[in-house]
Amino acid sequence: MRLRLPTERPTEPPTGYKIARPVLSQDGTRAGFTGVSLGGALPYEVVAEAACVYGLRHRAPHRRCDCGFHCVHDRRAAEALLCTAEHRAAVLLEVSVLGVYIRFERGFRYARQRVRVMTLGACACGAGAAALGEAGWGPPGWRALVPCCGECLRGRPSLSPAGFARLAGDGLRVVTGGGGAPAGLAAAQGMGVPELVAEAALLQARLDVFQAQLARLGEGGDRRGRGGGGAAG
């Protein structure tokens, strides 16, 4: 018997999330994306059809291969990938899953897609991104782009979010996700002078108590040492 997977016929294309690296064609007339793993050498546009990255002639996604586009169901799962060092400069994509797809526990592997929204993260310096700057590398015929703030863009070839959306076409929407550290880190970094003075006073008080306890322990040891000497004599 051949195991047959259940067939789905959704009324509208499923939505998925993934991360990618934005790219600009060498002549500056087209914008697209590259994957962060196997598909890194094959740039794709807003509406694209997958091909086998191993050069095999079967149609993607093939059940006995790992070819095809990949995405996850949960936006937070895709955002978590942006925390790793090698993916800090990537962007978040919201896509429509088109054509044949294989459903997994955490996402899809599928034949065609439409990128609906691209969300820019923060600049490498931590500030909010104002544009996409040239990264200094890219696959043949394409220039990789990274989110940059206004300060870091000085003297650097760049493309505005609106410009990227226009070159990408097909209704792509580009939004900025803001910048800055996570909430817990931002609270610590945003302390003013009064808060820092209070924190220093608290630390000094704790140090005074610690030193007093050490002094009492030292005095107790001296008394026991003198008493022991008299008994032995």
C-alpha positions in Angstrom: 0.0 0.0 0.0 1.2 3.5 -0.8 0.7 6.0 2.0 -1.5 8.8 0.7 -1.4 12.2 2.5 -4.7 14.0 3.0 -5.6 16.5 0.3 -6.4 20.1 1.3 -8.4 22.5 -0.8 -8.4 25.8 1.0 -10.7 28.6 0.0 -7.8 31.1 0.1 -4.0 30.6 0.1 -2.5 29.8 3.5 -0.3 32.5 5.1 3.3 31.8 6.2 6.3 33.6 7.5 10.0 33.3 6.7 13.3 35.2 6.8 15.3 36.2 3.8 17.9 38.7 2.6 16.8 41.5 0.2 18.8 41.9 -3.0 19.1 44.4 -5.8 20.0 43.4 -9.4 23.4 44.6 -10.7 21.8 47.1 -13.1 19.5 48.4 -10.4 16.2 47.6 -12.2 14.9 44.7 -10.1 14.6 43.8 -6.4 14.1 40.4 -4.9 15.3 38.1 -2.1 17.6 35.2 -1.4 17.1 32.4 1.2 19.2 32.1 4.3 20.1 28.4 3.8 19.9 26.1 0.7 18.3 28.7 -1.5 20.9 31.4 -0.9 22.3 31.1 -4.4 19.0 31.4 -6.2 17.4 34.9 -5.9 13.7 35.0 -6.3 11.1 37.8 -6.9 7.9 38.7 -5.2 5.9 36.1 -7.2 8.1 33.1 -7.8 8.0 29.4 -8.5 10.4 27.0 -6.7 12.9 24.8 -8.5 15.0 22.0 -7.1 18.2 23.4 -5.7 20.0 20.2 -6.5 19.3 20.6 -10.2 17.0 17.5 -10.4 14.3 17.6 -13.0 11.3 16.8 -10.7 8.8 19.5 -9.7 9.1 21.1 -6.3 8.1 20.2 -3.7 9.0 16.5 -4.2 8.2 14.1 -1.4 11.6 12.5 -1.6 13.6 15.7 -1.7 13.8 18.8 0.5 13.4 21.3 -2.4 10.7 24.0 -2.6 10.1 27.2 -0.7 9.9 26.9 3.1 7.9 28.9 5.7 6.5 28.5 9.2 3.0 29.0 10.5 3.8 31.2 13.4 5.2 34.7 12.9 7.0 34.6 16.3 8.8 31.4 15.2 10.2 33.3 12.2 11.1 36.3 14.3 13.1 34.0 16.6 15.4 33.1 13.7 16.4 36.8 13.5 18.1 36.5 16.9 20.9 34.3 15.6 24.2 36.0 14.7 24.2 35.0 11.0 20.6 36.2 10.5 20.6 39.5 12.3 20.7 41.4 9.0 17.8 39.4 7.4 14.3 40.6 7.0 10.9 39.1 7.9 8.6 38.1 5.0 4.9 37.4 5.1 4.0 35.2 2.2 1.0 33.6 0.5 1.5 29.8 -0.1 0.5 29.1 -3.6 0.3 25.9 -5.7 1.1 22.4 -4.3 2.3 22.3 -0.8 3.2 19.8 1.9 2.1 20.7 5.4 4.4 20.0 8.4 3.9 20.5 12.1 5.6 23.9 12.0 5.1 25.1 8.5 4.9 24.4 4.7 7.1 23.3 1.9 5.6 24.5 -1.3 5.8 25.2 -5.1 4.9 28.9 -5.5 4.6 32.0 -3.3 3.7 35.6 -3.3 5.6 37.9 -0.9 3.0 40.3 0.6 4.9 42.2 3.3 8.6 42.7 4.0 9.4 44.0 7.5 12.8 45.6 8.1 14.5 45.1 11.5 17.0 47.4 13.2 20.3 48.7 11.9 23.4 46.9 13.1 24.0 49.8 15.5 20.6 49.3 17.1 18.8 52.3 15.7 15.7 52.0 13.6 16.3 51.4 9.9 15.7 54.2 7.5 16.7 52.5 4.2 18.4 49.4 2.8 22.2 49.8 2.4 24.6 47.8 0.3 26.0 44.9 2.3 29.2 44.5 0.3 28.4 41.0 -1.0 25.9 39.1 -3.0 25.3 36.2 -5.4 26.4 36.7 -9.0 24.4 39.6 -10.7 22.9 40.7 -7.4 23.8 43.1 -4.5 22.7 42.1 -1.0 21.1 44.8 1.1 20.8 45.3 4.8 18.6 47.6 7.0 20.5 50.7 7.9 19.9 53.9 9.9 20.6 57.4 8.5 24.0 57.7 10.3 25.3 54.3 9.0 24.2 55.1 5.4 26.7 58.0 5.0 28.7 57.4 1.8 27.0 54.0 1.2 24.8 53.1 -1.8 21.3 52.7 -0.5 17.6 52.2 -1.5 14.6 53.5 0.3 11.8 51.1 1.5 9.5 52.7 -1.0 12.1 52.4 -3.8 12.6 48.7 -3.0 8.8 48.1 -3.1 8.6 49.9 -6.4 11.4 47.8 -8.0 10.0 44.6 -6.6 6.5 45.3 -7.8 3.5 43.0 -7.6 2.0 44.9 -4.6 4.8 44.3 -2.2 4.5 46.3 1.0 7.6 47.3 3.0 7.3 48.3 6.6 9.9 49.1 9.3 9.9 47.2 12.5 11.7 49.9 14.6 14.9 49.6 16.5 16.4 49.6 19.9 17.1 46.9 22.5 14.5 44.5 23.9 12.3 45.9 26.6 14.3 44.6 29.5 17.6 45.9 28.1 16.1 49.2 27.1 14.9 49.8 30.7 18.4 49.3 32.0 20.1 51.4 29.3 17.6 54.2 29.7 18.3 55.0 33.4 18.9 58.7 34.1 21.2 60.4 36.7 18.8 60.2 39.6 18.2 56.5 39.1 22.0 55.8 38.8 22.6 57.8 42.0 20.0 55.8 43.9 21.4 52.5 42.5 25.0 53.6 43.6 23.7 54.5 47.1 22.0 51.1 47.4 25.2 49.3 46.4 27.3 51.3 48.9 24.9 50.5 51.7 25.1 46.8 50.9 28.9 47.1 50.9 28.9 48.8 54.3 26.8 46.0 55.8 29.1 43.4 54.3 32.2 45.1 55.7 30.6 45.3 59.2 29.8 41.6 59.1 33.4 40.8 58.1 34.7 43.0 61.0 32.5 41.2 63.6 33.7 37.8 62.3 37.3 39.0 62.6 36.8 40.2 66.2 35.2 36.9 67.2 38.1 35.0 65.8 40.7 37.1 67.7 38.8 36.5 71.0 38.7 32.8 70.5 42.4 32.7 69.6 43.4 34.6 72.8 41.2 32.5 75.1 42.5 29.2 73.6 46.1 30.4 74.3 45.4 31.0 78.0 43.9 27.5 78.5 46.8 25.8 76.9 49.3 27.7 79.2 
